[in-house]
Amino acid sequence: MSSPHQSVPPAKSSHTPESGSATGSAPEASEPKQTAQVIRITQMAYLGVLVLLFCVFFAFVGWPIALWWLLLIPVAAAVWIARTRTTVSEDGLELRTVFGSRHLDWAQIAGVSIPKRGFVRARLTDDTEVKLPAVSYDRLRDLIRAANGRIPDLFAAEAAAREAEYEAREAEAKKSETEAPAAETEAQDSDS
């Protein structure tokens, strides 16, 4: 006697791969792995849009016929957050802003520069600079990691320089420690 809850193996399905077929198997090693990382403005920025909408709404309620256009400001901010992004792929960088987009091949990029304010800039081989939308200083590590060595790791170079400076200071301190006792013994010998 069988139970209604008894497990029954499924019938042969058209979605089940046949033995020896490539359906459902891992990709072959010869196929290149195409991954793209998208760097966007954080989704927490929409919270700022809600605060802006709240502030603008009170002015709109006071005089709706003349101040209806104030409601467009939060909408424009939301569109800016949704569209602004930098996509890093094997082909290069795809830069998207509210009103346009641009593709940069890796061969065009000579390096990056970090301004005091605003987004990181890509320095091109023709000595021009292009803003990288949504890539601020705090997202620079994501860009460097996604570039797979095509953009030099600025943080590793800075850490190596700091380490070299620290080692040089330690070596100088040890040298001065060994010279100090020798100078004291010479001074004592000359006094006698």
C-alpha positions in Angstrom: 0.0 0.0 0.0 1.4 3.4 -0.9 1.1 6.7 0.9 -0.2 9.8 -0.9 3.0 11.6 0.3 5.3 9.0 -1.1 8.0 10.3 -3.4 7.8 9.3 -7.0 10.6 9.9 -9.5 9.7 12.5 -12.2 8.9 11.4 -15.7 11.5 12.1 -18.4 11.3 15.8 -19.3 12.2 17.7 -22.4 14.3 20.0 -20.1 16.4 17.1 -18.8 19.8 17.0 -20.7 20.6 13.8 -22.5 23.8 12.0 -21.5 26.7 13.5 -23.3 24.9 16.8 -24.2 26.3 20.2 -23.2 23.0 21.4 -21.8 23.3 22.3 -18.2 27.0 21.6 -18.0 29.7 24.0 -16.9 31.1 26.3 -19.6 34.2 25.0 -21.3 37.6 26.5 -20.5 38.0 27.7 -24.0 35.0 30.1 -23.8 36.0 33.5 -22.5 34.2 34.6 -19.3 32.3 37.8 -20.0 31.5 39.6 -16.8 30.7 43.2 -16.5 30.5 45.1 -13.2 28.2 48.0 -12.9 29.1 50.9 -10.6 26.0 53.0 -9.7 25.1 55.7 -7.3 24.1 54.1 -4.1 20.4 53.3 -3.7 20.3 55.2 -0.4 20.3 58.3 -2.5 16.6 57.7 -3.2 16.1 58.6 0.5 17.4 62.0 -0.3 14.9 62.2 -3.2 12.1 61.5 -0.7 13.3 64.2 1.6 13.5 66.6 -1.3 10.0 65.7 -2.4 8.7 66.3 1.1 10.3 69.7 1.2 9.0 70.7 -2.2 5.5 69.4 -1.6 4.7 72.0 1.1 5.6 74.8 -1.3 3.5 73.2 -4.0 0.5 72.9 -1.7 0.7 76.6 -0.8 0.5 77.8 -4.4 0.0 74.8 -6.8 -0.7 76.9 -10.0 2.6 78.7 -9.8 4.8 76.2 -8.1 3.9 72.9 -9.9 7.4 72.9 -11.5 9.0 72.3 -8.1 7.7 68.7 -8.3 10.0 68.1 -11.3 13.1 68.6 -9.2 12.7 65.3 -7.2 11.8 63.5 -10.4 14.9 64.8 -12.1 17.0 63.7 -9.1 15.5 60.2 -9.3 16.2 59.9 -13.0 19.8 61.1 -12.4 20.3 58.4 -9.7 18.7 55.7 -11.9 20.7 56.4 -15.1 24.1 57.4 -13.9 26.5 54.5 -14.0 29.9 53.2 -15.2 30.0 49.6 -16.5 33.4 47.9 -16.5 33.7 45.0 -19.0 36.4 43.2 -21.0 35.8 45.6 -23.8 36.4 48.8 -21.8 34.3 51.3 -19.9 30.7 52.2 -20.7 29.8 55.6 -19.2 26.2 56.5 -18.9 24.8 59.9 -17.8 21.3 61.3 -17.9 21.5 62.6 -21.5 24.0 60.3 -23.1 26.6 57.6 -23.0 30.1 57.0 -24.1 32.3 53.9 -24.6 36.0 53.9 -23.8 38.3 51.1 -25.0 41.0 50.0 -22.6 43.6 51.1 -25.2 42.3 54.7 -24.8 42.8 54.8 -21.0 46.2 55.9 -19.7 45.2 56.1 -16.0 42.9 57.7 -13.5 43.0 60.9 -11.6 41.3 61.7 -8.3 39.9 65.3 -8.0 39.3 66.8 -4.6 35.5 66.8 -5.3 33.3 64.9 -7.7 33.8 61.8 -9.7 37.0 60.1 -10.5 38.3 60.9 -14.0 39.9 58.7 -16.6 43.0 60.1 -18.2 43.1 59.2 -21.9 46.1 58.7 -24.1 45.3 62.0 -26.0 45.9 63.9 -22.6 42.2 64.6 -22.0 40.2 63.6 -19.0 36.7 62.1 -18.9 34.5 61.9 -15.7 33.6 58.4 -14.7 29.9 58.6 -13.6 29.1 57.2 -10.2 32.8 56.4 -9.5 33.7 58.4 -6.4 36.8 57.9 -4.2 35.0 55.3 -2.1 34.1 53.2 -5.2 37.6 53.5 -6.7 38.6 50.1 -5.3 35.6 48.5 -7.1 36.8 50.0 -10.4 40.4 48.9 -9.9 39.2 45.3 -9.0 36.9 45.1 -11.9 39.5 46.4 -14.4 41.6 43.2 -13.8 45.0 45.0 -13.8 44.2 47.4 -16.6 44.1 50.3 -14.2 47.0 50.4 -11.7 46.1 49.8 -8.1 46.8 53.2 -6.5 46.1 51.8 -3.0 48.8 49.1 -3.3 51.3 51.6 -4.6 50.5 53.9 -1.7 50.8 51.1 0.8 54.1 50.0 -0.7 55.5 53.5 -0.4 54.4 53.8 3.2 56.0 50.4 4.0 59.3 51.4 2.3 59.3 54.7 4.3 58.6 52.8 7.6 61.5 50.3 6.9 63.9 53.2 6.1 63.0 54.9 9.4 63.6 51.6 11.3 66.9 51.0 9.6 68.0 54.6 10.4 66.9 54.2 14.0 68.9 50.9 14.3 71.9 52.5 12.8 71.8 55.4 15.2 71.4 53.0 18.1 74.5 51.1 17.1 76.5 54.3 16.5 75.6 55.9 19.9 77.3 53.3 22.1 80.4 53.4 19.9 80.6 57.2 20.3 80.2 57.0 24.0 83.1 54.6 24.3 85.3 56.8 22.2 84.4 59.8 24.4 85.3 57.8 27.5 88.6 56.7 26.0 89.5 60.3 25.1 88.7 61.6 28.6 91.1 59.1 30.2 
